[in-house]
Amino acid sequence: MADPGDSTSVSRRKNLGFGRTWCCPFTAPQSPEIRSPPLKPPKSETSKTISNSFPNSPISSSSNSRLGLGFGSRIDPRRILSPGRVSPIDSDAPLDPLPETAPEPEPEPEPAPPLPPRESTPSRERSLAVDTTMMAASGFDLRLDLKGKDGRRLSLEMDSEVLASKSLLFAAKIVESRRRGGGEGGWCLIEVTDVGNLEAFRETIELMYEKDVMRRLMKAGVSRSIDILEVSSIIMFDIGITSCLNYLEAVPWCENEEEKLKSLFLRCAFDEAAARDVLARLHMQHPICQPLAIHLVQSITRGTDTNARRELKSLVKGLLSASSVYQKDPAGINKEDLYRICNGCLHLLENCFKEASDPAPKDRATAKEKTRPWIGQISEQVDNLNWLLEILIDRQMAEEFVVMWANQRELLRMHEKASPMVRYELSRISAHVFIALGRGKLQCRGEERYGVLRAWFGPMLTDFGWLQRCTKGLDVRELEEAMGQALLTLPLRQQQSMFLEWFGCFSGCGTECPNLSRAFQIWWRRSCTRAAAETLL
């Protein structure tokens, strides 16, 4: 072990720096004579005047403001602490006095130009101050005072030559004002009262100074462009009218904007050639003809995509509905054309049943038809007939459909021979007819009601079990209630034959047969009361 008093140990301690006053390993302390350079004060910031007006555009307000800021400071470098450690400088040790520095003089603020006096206006009014000095420098010689219907006020100062060259209305007013002698200083004074939209009026005036008018209208949007079009029409600003019409013709509208544009065309008259394209989007040159509506119906009945047909059926049914906002004429679709389409669907339905019952079907016309199973085609035609029946019921034209369905002898014959998984599709059509009769939506004569019930009541009892398992949107409980109500609309003797037929079927099939117990009780009560009354007589 080395001796503490050994010279080697002493030299090591000296080399390790234990006797140093500063412990920062990166730099040595500076002497008190070295000073940091003084921080330069930041330059004074001056707020810039912001103006939304276009070059040489009408001026409505002006403002100037300035802000000055300056400072200087010195920091004693001996107070700077070393990075990562606390400086060993004694805070109580006296410091050398710092040399005094004279404060830099602050720049004197430039005097702001005096603002023109403002006229006192009522609290409801909004007047914009005008800098007359700037007016004179810009060559403006016309003051346009606008007074709104709500009491607000807007004053615009502008060049009379520009206004006269852009607007025929103001050109005449300028001539009249100068003939009267004008206002103070030779200015031309024009006043417009009862302005409905002051902002639209101002934007229309500013549009006279705009080089790219279409770009300005794109920023304004459709609704504001319609307002500018109205003002341009009133003041006879031809460039504004043409630009607004071209812009409105090229962009889409929402329903509110369309109604606003229609109202404007009713109030204002525009040049037919300039407004032709916009009017073509607002009104048909000729009303929608009947073949167009029938073409839509035929396209749906001939479609093959199930989802698309379902969506289009809902769409077209709503458009052709008598209560639709898009259908104003109650006789907007031809009944004969609708029944012609119904007959076409019935003919296709018969062909599908024939192919389904034929053990060796013939080759079909196209490869597309070969890939489609006949069961799907039968379901499509049944859906088409039910959809057409709904349209006919809505338009109160379905009475003939009841007679037509009652006379389908060929389909009744094939129903007896067809498989249960196919024949129940025919009962889906009968179900819609029975529901319409039971709910009072069809005002048919007694023999017509009895004819369709007599023809399809038996097949309905047979197919009811399949209808419960494959409802396809059919409300079975509603069907049971409607069947009973439809039977009760017949004479009592006809009711008796059909209720007895149901009674025998229900006693043997149970839930596979519709439950008409409530209607049966009503028939029994009426029949017994009538029979007792006849016995007493």
Backbone torsions as a table, in degrees:
resi	resn	phi	psi	omega
1	MET	NA	134.6	-176.0
2	ALA	-73.6	149.1	179.0
3	ASP	-76.1	133.4	-179.0
4	PRO	-60.2	-26.3	-179.9
5	GLY	-89.6	4.9	179.4
6	ASP	-63.1	142.9	-179.4
7	SER	-66.7	-29.3	179.3
8	THR	-65.1	-41.7	179.6
9	SER	-65.4	-38.9	179.6
10	VAL	-64.4	-42.1	179.5
11	SER	-64.8	-34.0	178.0
12	ARG	-64.5	-42.8	-179.2
13	ARG	-64.8	-35.2	177.2
14	LYS	-66.5	-39.3	-179.9
15	ASN	-67.9	-31.2	179.9
16	LEU	-72.5	-10.0	173.0
17	GLY	81.5	27.7	179.9
18	PHE	-68.1	-20.1	-177.7
19	GLY	-92.0	3.1	-179.7
20	ARG	-74.8	150.1	176.3
21	THR	-82.5	-40.6	-179.9
22	TRP	-96.0	136.5	-177.7
23	CYS	-107.5	1.5	-179.8
24	CYS	-71.7	123.1	-176.4
25	PRO	-78.0	-6.8	-171.3
26	PHE	-98.1	-33.1	-174.8
27	THR	-150.3	157.8	177.4
28	ALA	-94.8	154.8	-178.6
29	PRO	-68.8	150.1	177.5
30	GLN	-86.8	156.6	178.6
31	SER	-77.1	157.9	-179.3
32	PRO	-61.8	-21.0	-177.6
33	GLU	-74.3	-21.7	-177.5
34	ILE	-82.7	127.2	-178.9
35	ARG	-119.7	148.8	174.2
36	SER	-73.2	144.8	178.1
37	PRO	-63.7	141.7	-178.5
38	PRO	-65.3	143.9	177.8
39	LEU	-72.0	132.9	179.6
40	LYS	-79.3	135.7	178.7
41	PRO	-69.3	141.6	179.1
42	PRO	-66.5	150.1	179.2
43	LYS	-65.9	148.9	180.0
44	SER	-68.5	136.1	180.0
45	GLU	-93.8	137.2	-179.7
46	THR	-119.1	122.6	179.3
47	SER	-69.8	137.7	-179.3
48	LYS	-89.0	145.1	178.0
49	THR	-75.7	127.8	-178.6
50	ILE	-102.6	132.2	179.9
51	SER	-137.4	131.8	178.8
52	ASN	-92.7	-1.8	-177.8
53	SER	-77.2	152.7	177.4
54	PHE	-82.3	163.6	177.2
55	PRO	-55.8	129.8	-179.0
56	ASN	61.6	18.8	180.0
57	SER	-83.2	166.0	179.3
58	PRO	-62.9	135.3	-176.1
59	ILE	-97.5	134.5	178.9
60	SER	-119.5	-18.7	179.3
61	SER	-162.5	160.0	176.7
62	SER	-151.0	151.1	179.9
63	SER	-156.0	144.7	176.7
64	ASN	-132.2	141.6	176.5
65	SER	-151.9	145.2	179.4
66	ARG	-131.5	151.3	178.9
67	LEU	-138.2	125.3	179.1
68	GLY	-112.3	143.1	179.9
69	LEU	-149.2	127.7	177.5
70	GLY	-151.0	146.0	178.0
71	PHE	-158.1	161.1	175.4
72	GLY	-145.8	153.1	-177.7
73	SER	-158.8	153.8	174.8
74	ARG	-127.2	145.3	179.1
75	ILE	-124.6	129.1	178.3
76	ASP	-67.8	120.0	-177.5
77	PRO	-63.1	-20.5	179.7
78	ARG	-73.2	-13.9	177.4
79	ARG	-86.5	-5.1	179.9
80	ILE	-76.2	127.2	-179.2
81	LEU	-85.9	147.9	178.5
82	SER	-72.0	150.5	-177.4
83	PRO	-66.9	128.9	173.9
84	GLY	86.3	-12.2	-177.5
85	ARG	-139.3	166.4	177.0
86	VAL	-92.0	132.2	-177.8
87	SER	-67.2	138.2	179.8
88	PRO	-81.1	7.7	179.6
89	ILE	-64.1	132.6	179.9
90	ASP	-75.1	122.9	-178.9
91	SER	-68.9	-18.3	-179.7
92	ASP	-89.6	-8.7	-178.5
93	ALA	-68.8	140.7	179.8
94	PRO	-69.4	143.4	-179.0
95	LEU	-104.6	150.5	175.5
96	ASP	-67.4	141.7	179.0
97	PRO	-66.0	140.6	179.1
98	LEU	-83.1	145.8	177.8
99	PRO	-67.9	138.9	180.0
100	GLU	-73.9	140.7	-180.0
101	THR	-119.5	129.0	180.0
102	ALA	-69.5	133.9	178.6
103	PRO	-66.1	137.7	179.5
104	GLU	-72.6	137.2	-179.5
105	PRO	-69.3	136.6	177.7
106	GLU	-76.4	141.3	178.7
107	PRO	-66.5	136.6	179.3
108	GLU	-73.2	132.7	179.7
109	PRO	-65.9	139.9	178.1
110	GLU	-69.8	139.3	-179.8
111	PRO	-68.5	133.8	178.5
112	ALA	-75.8	144.8	178.4
113	PRO	-64.0	142.0	-177.8
114	PRO	-65.9	138.1	177.6
115	LEU	-81.1	146.3	178.2
116	PRO	-69.6	153.5	179.1
117	PRO	-66.2	141.9	178.0
118	ARG	-98.7	139.1	178.0
119	GLU	-79.6	141.4	178.1
120	SER	-73.3	133.0	-179.6
121	THR	-128.7	159.6	177.4
122	PRO	-61.3	162.5	-178.1
123	SER	-64.2	-30.2	-179.5
124	ARG	-74.6	-22.2	-174.5
125	GLU	-86.7	155.0	175.8
126	ARG	-126.9	106.9	179.8
127	SER	-108.6	140.6	-179.6
128	LEU	-104.0	124.1	-177.3
129	ALA	-68.1	149.9	-177.0
130	VAL	-121.8	131.8	177.7
131	ASP	-86.0	102.2	-176.0
132	THR	-67.3	-31.4	178.6
133	THR	-63.1	-44.3	178.5
134	MET	-66.8	-32.5	178.0
135	MET	-61.2	-48.6	-178.1
136	ALA	-63.1	-38.4	179.3
137	ALA	-68.0	-30.3	-177.8
138	SER	-89.1	-7.6	178.7
139	GLY	83.5	18.3	178.4
140	PHE	-76.8	135.9	-178.0
141	ASP	-135.5	19.3	-177.0
142	LEU	-141.2	134.3	175.2
143	ARG	-113.6	125.2	-180.0
144	LEU	-110.7	111.1	-180.0
145	ASP	-99.5	121.6	-179.6
146	LEU	-112.2	130.1	178.0
147	LYS	-120.4	119.0	-178.9
148	GLY	-78.6	165.1	178.4
149	LYS	-68.3	-24.8	-179.8
150	ASP	-88.3	6.3	177.6
151	GLY	96.8	-9.5	178.8
152	ARG	-73.6	160.3	-175.7
153	ARG	-136.4	143.0	180.0
154	LEU	-140.0	127.9	179.9
155	SER	-114.8	131.3	179.8
156	LEU	-124.5	134.1	175.9
157	GLU	-109.0	129.6	-174.0
158	MET	-155.4	-179.2	-179.3
159	ASP	-87.0	126.0	-177.7
160	SER	-66.7	-31.4	-179.9
161	GLU	-66.5	-39.6	178.8
162	VAL	-65.2	-46.0	-178.8
163	LEU	-64.7	-39.8	-179.4
164	ALA	-69.3	-33.6	-179.3
165	SER	-76.3	-22.7	-176.8
166	LYS	-96.0	-31.5	-173.8
167	SER	-124.2	123.3	177.6
168	LEU	-69.5	-33.9	179.9
169	LEU	-65.0	-48.0	-178.8
170	PHE	-72.8	-25.2	175.7
171	ALA	-61.7	-42.0	177.8
172	ALA	-68.2	-38.0	179.5
173	LYS	-67.9	-34.1	178.8
174	ILE	-66.9	-42.2	177.6
175	VAL	-61.7	-41.9	-179.8
176	GLU	-66.9	-40.0	179.9
177	SER	-65.6	-39.5	179.0
178	ARG	-70.4	-30.8	177.3
179	ARG	-67.5	-31.6	177.5
180	ARG	-79.0	-11.1	178.8
181	GLY	109.6	-7.7	177.1
182	GLY	71.4	-160.5	-177.8
183	GLY	-111.0	-156.4	-177.8
184	GLU	-69.2	139.9	178.0
185	GLY	70.4	17.1	179.7
186	GLY	79.6	9.1	178.2
187	TRP	-72.5	151.3	176.2
188	CYS	-97.0	124.2	-177.7
189	LEU	-108.7	126.5	178.2
190	ILE	-129.7	132.6	-179.1
191	GLU	-122.6	132.4	177.7
192	VAL	-122.9	124.3	-177.6
193	THR	-109.5	166.8	177.1
194	ASP	56.7	44.5	177.3
195	VAL	-81.2	126.7	-177.6
196	GLY	-74.8	-38.2	-176.1
197	ASN	-135.2	97.7	-177.7
198	LEU	-64.7	-39.7	-177.9
199	GLU	-64.6	-42.2	178.2
200	ALA	-65.8	-35.9	178.4
201	PHE	-65.2	-43.2	179.9
202	ARG	-64.8	-42.4	179.8
203	GLU	-65.2	-33.2	177.0
204	THR	-66.3	-41.1	177.1
205	ILE	-64.7	-42.2	178.6
206	GLU	-64.7	-27.6	179.2
207	LEU	-65.0	-23.5	178.4
208	MET	-66.5	-24.3	-179.4
209	TYR	-98.1	-2.8	-175.7
210	GLU	-85.0	132.0	178.3
211	LYS	-77.8	-45.5	179.4
212	ASP	-102.1	87.9	-174.7
213	VAL	-67.9	-40.7	-177.5
214	MET	-63.4	-37.2	178.9
215	ARG	-65.1	-38.8	178.3
216	ARG	-65.6	-39.6	179.0
217	LEU	-67.4	-34.1	177.4
218	MET	-62.9	-38.7	177.4
219	LYS	-70.2	-33.6	-178.5
220	ALA	-71.1	-37.0	-178.7
221	GLY	95.3	173.7	-173.7
222	VAL	-69.4	-48.9	-175.5
223	SER	-61.6	-45.8	179.7
224	ARG	-69.0	-32.8	177.6
225	SER	-64.4	-33.7	176.1
226	ILE	-66.0	-39.8	176.7
227	ASP	-64.1	-42.3	178.6
228	ILE	-64.6	-37.5	177.7
229	LEU	-61.9	-40.1	179.3
230	GLU	-65.1	-44.9	178.7
231	VAL	-64.7	-41.4	179.3
232	SER	-61.6	-36.0	177.8
233	SER	-67.9	-37.2	-177.6
234	ILE	-69.8	-43.6	-177.1
235	ILE	-90.6	2.6	178.0
236	MET	60.5	50.3	176.4
237	PHE	-94.6	91.5	-170.1
238	ASP	-63.5	-41.6	-179.8
239	ILE	-63.8	-40.2	177.4
240	GLY	-64.4	-40.0	179.2
241	ILE	-63.2	-49.3	-178.1
242	THR	-63.4	-42.4	-179.0
243	SER	-65.6	-42.4	179.7
244	CYS	-64.9	-42.0	179.1
245	LEU	-65.0	-40.9	178.2
246	ASN	-65.3	-39.9	179.5
247	TYR	-68.1	-44.9	-178.0
248	LEU	-65.9	-31.6	179.1
249	GLU	-70.5	-24.8	-172.6
250	ALA	-96.0	-6.1	-175.7
251	VAL	-119.8	154.8	176.9
252	PRO	-75.0	156.8	178.7
253	TRP	-121.8	151.9	167.1
254	CYS	-89.6	174.5	-175.7
255	GLU	-64.6	-39.2	179.3
256	ASN	-64.6	-41.1	178.6
257	GLU	-67.8	-35.5	177.5
258	GLU	-64.5	-44.7	178.3
259	GLU	-64.6	-37.3	177.7
260	LYS	-63.9	-39.3	179.5
261	LEU	-70.0	-38.8	176.6
262	LYS	-61.7	-43.3	178.8
263	SER	-62.6	-37.6	179.0
264	LEU	-65.2	-41.4	179.8
265	PHE	-67.6	-23.9	175.5
266	LEU	-76.5	-29.9	-177.7
267	ARG	-88.4	-33.2	-173.9
268	CYS	-116.6	151.1	178.0
269	ALA	-105.9	129.0	179.8
270	PHE	-120.0	159.3	176.7
271	ASP	-62.3	131.7	-174.1
272	GLU	-62.2	-40.0	-179.0
273	ALA	-67.4	-38.6	-178.5
274	ALA	-73.4	-34.6	-176.2
275	ALA	-95.9	4.8	-174.6
276	ARG	-60.9	-44.1	-176.7
277	ASP	-68.0	-37.8	178.0
278	VAL	-69.7	-40.8	178.4
279	LEU	-64.3	-31.5	178.2
280	ALA	-65.3	-27.4	175.7
281	ARG	-84.0	-20.1	-178.5
282	LEU	-90.9	-37.9	-173.9
283	HIS	-135.0	145.3	172.5
284	MET	-76.6	140.1	176.2
285	GLN	-63.5	-33.1	175.1
286	HIS	-132.7	144.6	-179.3
287	PRO	-62.7	158.8	-179.4
288	ILE	-60.9	124.5	-176.6
289	CYS	-84.0	162.3	-178.5
290	GLN	-61.0	-41.9	-178.5
291	PRO	-58.2	-24.7	179.9
292	LEU	-68.6	-46.3	178.8
293	ALA	-64.7	-40.7	178.8
294	ILE	-66.8	-35.2	178.0
295	HIS	-62.6	-38.9	176.9
296	LEU	-63.1	-43.4	-179.7
297	VAL	-64.5	-43.8	179.7
298	GLN	-64.0	-38.1	179.8
299	SER	-62.2	-36.0	179.9
300	ILE	-73.0	-43.0	-178.9
301	THR	-66.9	-22.6	179.1
302	ARG	-96.7	-3.8	-179.6
303	GLY	-69.5	159.6	-177.7
304	THR	-120.5	-17.6	-179.8
305	ASP	-83.5	120.7	-173.4
306	THR	-64.9	-47.6	-177.5
307	ASN	-66.3	-41.5	179.3
308	ALA	-65.9	-40.5	179.7
309	ARG	-65.1	-38.4	179.4
310	ARG	-63.7	-43.3	-179.2
311	GLU	-69.3	-41.9	-179.1
312	LEU	-69.1	-32.4	177.4
313	LYS	-63.2	-44.2	178.2
314	SER	-63.7	-39.1	-179.2
315	LEU	-65.6	-51.5	-175.9
316	VAL	-69.4	-35.0	177.7
317	LYS	-62.1	-41.0	177.7
318	GLY	-66.5	-37.0	179.6
319	LEU	-69.7	-35.5	-177.8
320	LEU	-90.2	-1.6	-179.2
321	SER	-64.8	145.4	-179.2
322	ALA	-66.8	-24.6	-180.0
323	SER	-95.8	6.7	-177.4
324	SER	-73.3	145.4	177.1
325	VAL	-71.7	-16.6	-179.6
326	TYR	-89.9	-8.0	-177.0
327	GLN	-119.6	106.1	-176.9
328	LYS	-94.4	-30.9	-176.2
329	ASP	-90.6	120.8	-179.6
330	PRO	-64.2	-21.9	178.5
331	ALA	-106.3	45.5	-173.7
332	GLY	-77.7	-9.7	-179.7
333	ILE	-136.8	144.9	-173.9
334	ASN	-81.9	127.2	-179.9
335	LYS	-66.5	-38.5	-179.4
336	GLU	-62.9	-38.9	178.8
337	ASP	-66.6	-39.0	178.4
338	LEU	-63.9	-42.8	179.7
339	TYR	-70.7	-27.0	174.6
340	ARG	-66.4	-39.0	176.4
341	ILE	-68.0	-37.3	177.5
342	CYS	-61.5	-44.1	178.8
343	ASN	-62.8	-37.4	177.1
344	GLY	-63.7	-40.7	178.0
345	CYS	-66.9	-38.1	176.9
346	LEU	-64.2	-38.5	178.3
347	HIS	-63.9	-43.6	177.3
348	LEU	-65.3	-35.4	178.3
349	LEU	-64.7	-40.8	176.3
350	GLU	-62.6	-42.4	179.6
351	ASN	-63.2	-39.0	179.0
352	CYS	-64.6	-39.7	178.4
353	PHE	-67.7	-35.6	177.1
354	LYS	-64.5	-42.7	178.5
355	GLU	-66.9	-34.7	179.6
356	ALA	-68.5	-32.6	-179.5
357	SER	-89.8	-10.7	-179.1
358	ASP	-85.2	120.2	-179.3
359	PRO	-67.6	-25.8	-180.0
360	ALA	-125.7	79.6	-177.1
361	PRO	-65.8	149.8	179.0
362	LYS	-74.5	162.4	177.3
363	ASP	-65.1	138.0	-178.4
364	ARG	-86.2	168.4	-170.5
365	ALA	-70.3	-44.2	-173.5
366	THR	-125.0	161.3	178.7
367	ALA	-68.9	-29.2	179.3
368	LYS	-63.8	-40.3	178.9
369	GLU	-68.9	-29.6	179.2
370	LYS	-66.5	-32.3	-178.5
371	THR	-79.8	-12.4	-179.2
372	ARG	-96.7	122.4	179.4
373	PRO	-69.9	148.8	-177.0
374	TRP	-69.5	-23.7	177.5
375	ILE	-64.6	-41.2	177.4
376	GLY	-66.1	-37.2	178.4
377	GLN	-65.9	-37.9	177.4
378	ILE	-63.1	-44.4	179.9
379	SER	-63.4	-37.8	179.1
380	GLU	-63.6	-44.0	-179.1
381	GLN	-68.2	-35.0	176.3
382	VAL	-65.0	-42.6	176.7
383	ASP	-61.3	-40.0	179.0
384	ASN	-62.4	-43.9	-178.7
385	LEU	-67.3	-39.7	177.6
386	ASN	-65.9	-37.7	178.0
387	TRP	-66.8	-42.7	177.0
388	LEU	-63.9	-36.2	177.5
389	LEU	-63.4	-38.8	178.0
390	GLU	-63.3	-40.8	178.2
391	ILE	-65.1	-41.9	180.0
392	LEU	-65.5	-39.1	178.6
393	ILE	-66.0	-41.7	179.9
394	ASP	-62.4	-34.6	-179.3
395	ARG	-96.9	9.9	177.0
396	GLN	57.0	47.9	178.8
397	MET	-126.9	16.8	-168.2
398	ALA	-93.8	0.8	-177.8
399	GLU	-63.7	-38.0	179.7
400	GLU	-70.1	-26.1	177.2
401	PHE	-64.8	-36.0	178.5
402	VAL	-61.8	-45.1	179.1
403	VAL	-65.7	-42.5	-179.1
404	MET	-62.5	-40.7	-179.6
405	TRP	-72.8	-31.9	178.4
406	ALA	-67.8	-24.5	-175.6
407	ASN	-98.4	18.2	179.2
408	GLN	-84.4	73.6	-177.5
409	ARG	-66.0	-38.4	-177.4
410	GLU	-67.7	-41.4	177.8
411	LEU	-67.4	-34.6	176.6
412	LEU	-64.9	-38.6	179.4
413	ARG	-67.3	-42.5	179.4
414	MET	-71.8	-25.2	177.4
415	HIS	-62.7	-36.7	-179.6
416	GLU	-67.1	-28.0	-175.6
417	LYS	-99.1	-17.2	-173.8
418	ALA	-77.0	163.4	177.8
419	SER	-70.9	148.8	179.0
420	PRO	-59.1	-31.0	-179.1
421	MET	-72.6	-8.9	178.9
422	VAL	-112.6	-41.7	-172.3
423	ARG	-69.2	-23.6	-179.5
424	TYR	-65.4	-18.1	176.8
425	GLU	-61.1	-35.5	178.4
426	LEU	-66.1	-34.9	178.9
427	SER	-69.8	-19.2	173.9
428	ARG	-64.9	-37.2	176.3
429	ILE	-68.5	-43.3	178.8
430	SER	-61.6	-35.6	-179.9
431	ALA	-62.4	-42.4	179.0
432	HIS	-66.3	-36.4	177.6
433	VAL	-67.2	-43.3	-179.9
434	PHE	-64.5	-39.8	179.0
435	ILE	-63.8	-41.5	179.1
436	ALA	-64.8	-38.0	178.1
437	LEU	-69.4	-42.9	-177.2
438	GLY	-69.5	-26.5	179.6
439	ARG	-94.8	4.2	175.7
440	GLY	76.6	19.6	179.8
441	LYS	-84.4	-12.0	178.7
442	LEU	-120.4	121.1	178.9
443	GLN	-100.0	74.9	-179.2
444	CYS	-96.8	160.2	175.5
445	ARG	-72.6	164.0	-175.0
446	GLY	-60.8	-43.0	-178.6
447	GLU	-67.8	-30.7	177.8
448	GLU	-71.2	-39.7	176.9
449	ARG	-65.8	-43.0	-179.9
450	TYR	-66.3	-35.1	-179.1
451	GLY	-64.0	-45.2	-177.7
452	VAL	-74.5	-32.7	177.6
453	LEU	-72.1	-39.2	179.3
454	ARG	-65.0	-36.9	-176.9
455	ALA	-74.5	-40.4	-169.5
456	TRP	-116.5	5.8	178.0
457	PHE	-70.6	-43.3	178.1
458	GLY	-62.9	-51.0	175.8
459	PRO	-57.7	-32.0	178.4
460	MET	-66.7	-41.1	177.4
461	LEU	-61.6	-34.8	-179.1
462	THR	-73.9	-37.1	-172.7
463	ASP	-94.9	1.0	-172.6
464	PHE	-63.4	-36.1	178.1
465	GLY	-61.4	-40.7	177.8
466	TRP	-69.2	-35.4	178.5
467	LEU	-65.2	-33.0	177.3
468	GLN	-68.7	-34.2	-178.3
469	ARG	-84.7	-30.1	-179.6
470	CYS	-123.9	74.7	-173.3
471	THR	-70.5	-39.2	-178.3
472	LYS	51.6	45.7	178.0
473	GLY	89.0	1.1	-178.4
474	LEU	-86.5	133.7	175.9
475	ASP	-88.3	106.2	-174.1
476	VAL	-67.7	-40.2	179.7
477	ARG	-64.8	-39.2	175.9
478	GLU	-64.2	-36.9	178.3
479	LEU	-63.6	-43.6	179.9
480	GLU	-61.8	-45.1	179.7
481	GLU	-64.3	-41.7	-177.9
482	ALA	-69.7	-36.1	178.5
483	MET	-61.9	-44.3	179.3
484	GLY	-63.7	-42.5	178.9
485	GLN	-65.6	-36.7	178.7
486	ALA	-65.6	-40.2	177.9
487	LEU	-64.3	-35.2	-178.6
488	LEU	-71.5	-10.3	176.2
489	THR	-82.8	-7.6	-179.8
490	LEU	-87.6	164.3	172.0
491	PRO	-59.4	154.0	-174.5
492	LEU	-60.1	-36.2	-179.3
493	ARG	-66.8	-41.6	176.9
494	GLN	-68.1	-35.2	175.9
495	GLN	-62.4	-38.2	-176.4
496	GLN	-61.5	-46.6	-178.1
497	SER	-62.9	-38.3	-175.9
498	MET	-80.5	-36.1	176.6
499	PHE	-68.4	-34.7	176.5
500	LEU	-67.4	-36.8	175.6
501	GLU	-62.5	-43.6	177.7
502	TRP	-64.2	-40.5	-176.7
503	PHE	-60.0	-42.4	179.0
504	GLY	-67.5	-38.2	-179.9
505	CYS	-70.3	-41.2	-177.2
506	PHE	-68.9	-35.4	179.5
507	SER	-67.0	-24.2	-179.4
508	GLY	-98.1	-29.6	-174.4
509	CYS	-106.5	-23.1	178.4
510	GLY	67.7	-123.9	-175.8
511	THR	-69.0	-13.1	175.9
512	GLU	-76.1	-2.2	179.9
513	CYS	-121.5	146.3	179.1
514	PRO	-62.8	144.8	-179.3
515	ASN	-92.6	106.1	-179.3
516	LEU	-112.0	30.2	-174.4
517	SER	-61.9	-41.7	-177.5
518	ARG	-63.5	-47.2	178.1
519	ALA	-65.4	-33.8	178.4
520	PHE	-64.3	-40.0	177.8
521	GLN	-62.9	-41.2	178.6
522	ILE	-63.5	-44.0	178.3
523	TRP	-62.0	-42.0	-178.5
524	TRP	-62.9	-44.8	179.5
525	ARG	-61.9	-44.4	179.9
526	ARG	-66.5	-40.5	-178.7
527	SER	-67.4	-43.5	-179.6
528	CYS	-67.1	-39.8	178.2
529	THR	-64.2	-41.7	178.8
530	ARG	-66.4	-40.9	179.9
531	ALA	-67.1	-39.9	178.4
532	ALA	-65.4	-37.6	179.1
533	ALA	-66.8	-38.9	179.4
534	GLU	-67.8	-34.6	178.8
535	THR	-66.0	-40.9	179.3
536	LEU	-65.3	-34.5	178.8
537	LEU	-72.9	NA	NA
